[in-house]
Amino acid sequence: MRSLLLAVCLVLALHFGEAAVSCNTVIADLYPCVSYVTQGGPVPSLCCNGLTTLNSQAQTSADRQGVCRCIKSAIGGLTLSPSTIDNALSLPSKCGINLPYKFSPSTNCDR
């Protein structure tokens, strides 16, 4: 369950930040997204609320890099299924959040 939540976090890692929010806050805000990421279906409103909150709290490159590092550290060597990754990648658009870049699990957090 934790690995799936962290997959959700990966999608947002470059847009949300650790300096503005702690890793624990990111995970807590994104926890409602786990059911969508693992099973598909409708995105829970609490998931989109969490994404929106994180989006408003972290605005700088340093913030986004910090959260990216946190998430990559937390998921370590886990293998994520293609459907889990696809569901996680679709969250921003399904929640009406426009990210100005492409993200993938192989993203370099230093960029």
C-alpha atoms as an extended CHARMM CRD file, in Angstrom:
* protein
*
       111  EXT
         1         1  MET       CA              0.0000000000        0.0000000000        0.0000000000  PROA      1               0.0000000000
         2         2  ARG       CA              2.8090000000        2.3990000000        0.8930000000  PROA      2               0.0000000000
         3         3  SER       CA              4.5820000000        1.7790000000       -2.4180000000  PROA      3               0.0000000000
         4         4  LEU       CA              1.4640000000        2.6850000000       -4.3520000000  PROA      4               0.0000000000
         5         5  LEU       CA              1.0060000000        5.9140000000       -2.4430000000  PROA      5               0.0000000000
         6         6  LEU       CA              4.5890000000        6.7850000000       -3.1720000000  PROA      6               0.0000000000
         7         7  ALA       CA              4.0020000000        6.1740000000       -6.8630000000  PROA      7               0.0000000000
         8         8  VAL       CA              1.3690000000        8.8870000000       -6.6810000000  PROA      8               0.0000000000
         9         9  CYS       CA              3.8890000000       11.1240000000       -4.9960000000  PROA      9               0.0000000000
        10        10  LEU       CA              6.3800000000       10.5340000000       -7.8020000000  PROA      10              0.0000000000
        11        11  VAL       CA              4.0380000000       12.1200000000      -10.2870000000  PROA      11              0.0000000000
        12        12  LEU       CA              3.9750000000       15.2650000000       -8.2500000000  PROA      12              0.0000000000
        13        13  ALA       CA              7.5490000000       15.3160000000       -7.0680000000  PROA      13              0.0000000000
        14        14  LEU       CA              8.7640000000       18.0510000000       -9.3290000000  PROA      14              0.0000000000
        15        15  HSD       CA              5.8310000000       20.2760000000       -8.5740000000  PROA      15              0.0000000000
        16        16  PHE       CA              5.4640000000       20.0220000000       -4.8170000000  PROA      16              0.0000000000
        17        17  GLY       CA              8.1370000000       20.6710000000       -2.2540000000  PROA      17              0.0000000000
        18        18  GLU       CA              9.6250000000       19.4070000000        0.9220000000  PROA      18              0.0000000000
        19        19  ALA       CA             10.7830000000       22.8380000000        2.0900000000  PROA      19              0.0000000000
        20        20  ALA       CA              7.1800000000       24.0350000000        2.1100000000  PROA      20              0.0000000000
        21        21  VAL       CA              5.7670000000       20.6840000000        3.2660000000  PROA      21              0.0000000000
        22        22  SER       CA              7.3670000000       17.7330000000        4.9880000000  PROA      22              0.0000000000
        23        23  CYS       CA              7.4960000000       14.2600000000        3.4440000000  PROA      23              0.0000000000
        24        24  ASN       CA              4.9930000000       13.1280000000        6.0660000000  PROA      24              0.0000000000
        25        25  THR       CA              2.5900000000       15.8600000000        4.9650000000  PROA      25              0.0000000000
        26        26  VAL       CA              2.9600000000       14.8800000000        1.3110000000  PROA      26              0.0000000000
        27        27  ILE       CA              2.1690000000       11.2570000000        2.1250000000  PROA      27              0.0000000000
        28        28  ALA       CA             -0.7670000000       12.2050000000        4.3550000000  PROA      28              0.0000000000
        29        29  ASP       CA             -2.2430000000       14.5290000000        1.7230000000  PROA      29              0.0000000000
        30        30  LEU       CA             -1.8690000000       11.9300000000       -1.0170000000  PROA      30              0.0000000000
        31        31  TYR       CA             -3.1040000000        8.9200000000        0.9460000000  PROA      31              0.0000000000
        32        32  PRO       CA             -6.6660000000        9.3610000000       -0.3680000000  PROA      32              0.0000000000
        33        33  CYS       CA             -5.2620000000        8.7870000000       -3.8940000000  PROA      33              0.0000000000
        34        34  VAL       CA             -4.1720000000        5.2060000000       -3.1600000000  PROA      34              0.0000000000
        35        35  SER       CA             -7.4830000000        3.5980000000       -4.1230000000  PROA      35              0.0000000000
        36        36  TYR       CA             -7.4640000000        5.2950000000       -7.5240000000  PROA      36              0.0000000000
        37        37  VAL       CA             -3.8220000000        4.4920000000       -8.1990000000  PROA      37              0.0000000000
        38        38  THR       CA             -4.2350000000        0.8240000000       -7.2880000000  PROA      38              0.0000000000
        39        39  GLN       CA             -7.6680000000        0.1310000000       -8.7630000000  PROA      39              0.0000000000
        40        40  GLY       CA             -8.6190000000        2.9490000000      -11.1350000000  PROA      40              0.0000000000
        41        41  GLY       CA            -12.1840000000        4.2250000000      -11.1550000000  PROA      41              0.0000000000
        42        42  PRO       CA            -13.2170000000        7.6720000000      -10.0070000000  PROA      42              0.0000000000
        43        43  VAL       CA            -10.6110000000        9.8760000000       -8.3270000000  PROA      43              0.0000000000
        44        44  PRO       CA            -11.6990000000       10.6210000000       -4.7320000000  PROA      44              0.0000000000
        45        45  SER       CA            -12.3490000000       14.2960000000       -4.0410000000  PROA      45              0.0000000000
        46        46  LEU       CA            -10.0350000000       14.1170000000       -1.0050000000  PROA      46              0.0000000000
        47        47  CYS       CA             -7.2380000000       13.0450000000       -3.3550000000  PROA      47              0.0000000000
        48        48  CYS       CA             -7.7160000000       16.1200000000       -5.5310000000  PROA      48              0.0000000000
        49        49  ASN       CA             -7.9870000000       18.2870000000       -2.4290000000  PROA      49              0.0000000000
        50        50  GLY       CA             -4.6020000000       16.9720000000       -1.2590000000  PROA      50              0.0000000000
        51        51  LEU       CA             -3.0250000000       17.6190000000       -4.6600000000  PROA      51              0.0000000000
        52        52  THR       CA             -4.4120000000       21.1380000000       -4.7120000000  PROA      52              0.0000000000
        53        53  THR       CA             -3.1220000000       21.8310000000       -1.2070000000  PROA      53              0.0000000000
        54        54  LEU       CA              0.3580000000       20.6130000000       -2.0860000000  PROA      54              0.0000000000
        55        55  ASN       CA              0.3370000000       22.6040000000       -5.3010000000  PROA      55              0.0000000000
        56        56  SER       CA             -0.3540000000       25.8050000000       -3.4040000000  PROA      56              0.0000000000
        57        57  GLN       CA              2.2830000000       25.1520000000       -0.7280000000  PROA      57              0.0000000000
        58        58  ALA       CA              5.3850000000       24.4630000000       -2.8100000000  PROA      58              0.0000000000
        59        59  GLN       CA              6.4380000000       26.8440000000       -5.5270000000  PROA      59              0.0000000000
        60        60  THR       CA             10.2380000000       26.8930000000       -5.7930000000  PROA      60              0.0000000000
        61        61  SER       CA             12.6260000000       24.5600000000       -7.5980000000  PROA      61              0.0000000000
        62        62  ALA       CA             14.2810000000       23.7230000000       -4.2860000000  PROA      62              0.0000000000
        63        63  ASP       CA             10.9020000000       22.7200000000       -2.8670000000  PROA      63              0.0000000000
        64        64  ARG       CA             10.1300000000       20.4450000000       -5.8040000000  PROA      64              0.0000000000
        65        65  GLN       CA             13.5840000000       18.8850000000       -5.7510000000  PROA      65              0.0000000000
        66        66  GLY       CA             13.2840000000       18.1620000000       -2.0420000000  PROA      66              0.0000000000
        67        67  VAL       CA             10.0310000000       16.2830000000       -2.4250000000  PROA      67              0.0000000000
        68        68  CYS       CA             11.3900000000       14.3880000000       -5.4060000000  PROA      68              0.0000000000
        69        69  ARG       CA             14.3390000000       13.1920000000       -3.3310000000  PROA      69              0.0000000000
        70        70  CYS       CA             12.0640000000       12.2390000000       -0.4510000000  PROA      70              0.0000000000
        71        71  ILE       CA              9.8480000000       10.1300000000       -2.6700000000  PROA      71              0.0000000000
        72        72  LYS       CA             12.6890000000        8.4510000000       -4.5220000000  PROA      72              0.0000000000
        73        73  SER       CA             14.2860000000        7.5770000000       -1.2030000000  PROA      73              0.0000000000
        74        74  ALA       CA             11.0330000000        6.1740000000        0.1530000000  PROA      74              0.0000000000
        75        75  ILE       CA             10.2610000000        3.9380000000       -2.8280000000  PROA      75              0.0000000000
        76        76  GLY       CA             13.8430000000        2.7420000000       -3.1690000000  PROA      76              0.0000000000
        77        77  GLY       CA             14.0070000000       -0.3410000000       -5.3690000000  PROA      77              0.0000000000
        78        78  LEU       CA             10.2780000000       -1.1130000000       -5.5480000000  PROA      78              0.0000000000
        79        79  THR       CA              8.8510000000       -2.3450000000       -8.8270000000  PROA      79              0.0000000000
        80        80  LEU       CA              5.6730000000       -0.5330000000       -9.8280000000  PROA      80              0.0000000000
        81        81  SER       CA              3.2360000000       -2.0070000000      -12.3500000000  PROA      81              0.0000000000
        82        82  PRO       CA              2.5480000000       -0.1250000000      -15.5850000000  PROA      82              0.0000000000
        83        83  SER       CA             -1.1240000000        0.3600000000      -14.6390000000  PROA      83              0.0000000000
        84        84  THR       CA             -0.1590000000        1.8260000000      -11.2600000000  PROA      84              0.0000000000
        85        85  ILE       CA              2.2180000000        4.2520000000      -12.9420000000  PROA      85              0.0000000000
        86        86  ASP       CA             -0.3810000000        5.1710000000      -15.5930000000  PROA      86              0.0000000000
        87        87  ASN       CA             -3.0140000000        5.8520000000      -12.9400000000  PROA      87              0.0000000000
        88        88  ALA       CA             -0.5770000000        7.9600000000      -10.9320000000  PROA      88              0.0000000000
        89        89  LEU       CA              0.4640000000        9.9120000000      -14.0330000000  PROA      89              0.0000000000
        90        90  SER       CA             -3.1690000000       10.7020000000      -14.8390000000  PROA      90              0.0000000000
        91        91  LEU       CA             -3.9270000000       12.2410000000      -11.4370000000  PROA      91              0.0000000000
        92        92  PRO       CA             -2.9340000000       15.8610000000      -12.1380000000  PROA      92              0.0000000000
        93        93  SER       CA             -5.1410000000       16.1290000000      -15.2290000000  PROA      93              0.0000000000
        94        94  LYS       CA             -8.0320000000       14.2740000000      -13.5830000000  PROA      94              0.0000000000
        95        95  CYS       CA             -7.8400000000       16.7390000000      -10.6870000000  PROA      95              0.0000000000
        96        96  GLY       CA             -7.5680000000       19.7860000000      -12.9470000000  PROA      96              0.0000000000
        97        97  ILE       CA             -3.9710000000       20.5560000000      -11.9870000000  PROA      97              0.0000000000
        98        98  ASN       CA             -1.8170000000       21.7110000000      -14.8750000000  PROA      98              0.0000000000
        99        99  LEU       CA              1.8310000000       20.6850000000      -14.4880000000  PROA      99              0.0000000000
       100       100  PRO       CA              4.1510000000       22.5950000000      -16.8340000000  PROA      100             0.0000000000
       101       101  TYR       CA              6.4590000000       19.6220000000      -17.5040000000  PROA      101             0.0000000000
       102       102  LYS       CA              6.4920000000       15.8800000000      -18.1530000000  PROA      102             0.0000000000
       103       103  PHE       CA              7.3240000000       13.5800000000      -15.2780000000  PROA      103             0.0000000000
       104       104  SER       CA              8.3850000000        9.9570000000      -15.1440000000  PROA      104             0.0000000000
       105       105  PRO       CA              9.6360000000        7.6550000000      -12.3850000000  PROA      105             0.0000000000
       106       106  SER       CA             13.1440000000        8.0220000000      -13.8280000000  PROA      106             0.0000000000
       107       107  THR       CA             13.1620000000       11.8080000000      -13.4030000000  PROA      107             0.0000000000
       108       108  ASN       CA             16.4190000000       13.2860000000      -12.1180000000  PROA      108             0.0000000000
       109       109  CYS       CA             15.5250000000       15.2260000000       -8.9550000000  PROA      109             0.0000000000
       110       110  ASP       CA             18.4700000000       17.5840000000       -9.4250000000  PROA      110             0.0000000000
       111       111  ARG       CA             17.0270000000       19.0820000000      -12.5970000000  PROA      111             0.0000000000
